[in-house]
Amino acid sequence: MLALYHRLWMTASYGEFNFREHFASQCGIEAVIYDVVTVSFYPGVVGNPELDLGRATTVWMEEHAQQKSIETGKRSDEEKHLRIAKRVLNKNRMDMGTCARTLANAEIAIRLFAATKICHDADKASFTIDLYLQP
């Protein structure tokens, strides 16, 4: 997680990176989240009596999945973000060098994001305040 944070901080702060390189890194992560929630989380939770505890458990997924926009006919916030990203990151508006650097930086961010999920301790998946209240 620290490596991902550091990478995003670098692309946002260091002069050797341009705006598109940082923006592509963020958008790559958003695209992965959108895809995973659409394909896995939303269909696995919504309507499942063991997991679907109502709006409190589904509101975040509704904002990050395609299903809710299909049901309502309105784009989710995540879909709006990804549409804007496609316009901003249009390869036709960049020279080949900038395009290659932008894609490379987005790939690094996506790999680091995937690593945070792979390395996540499933036993610590839910936050409990009890750990911090013990003397």
URRA-V398179 format. One record per helix or strand of 2 or more residues. SS is the DSSP state (2 for helix, 1 for strand). FROM is the first residue (numbers start at 1). TO is the last residue. Records with the same first field share a line. If there is no record, write none. Layout:
BEGIN
SS->FROM-TO / FROM-TO
END
This chain:
BEGIN
2->2-13 / 19-45 / 55-64 / 66-72 / 77-88 / 91-93 / 96-118 / 122-124 / 130-133
END
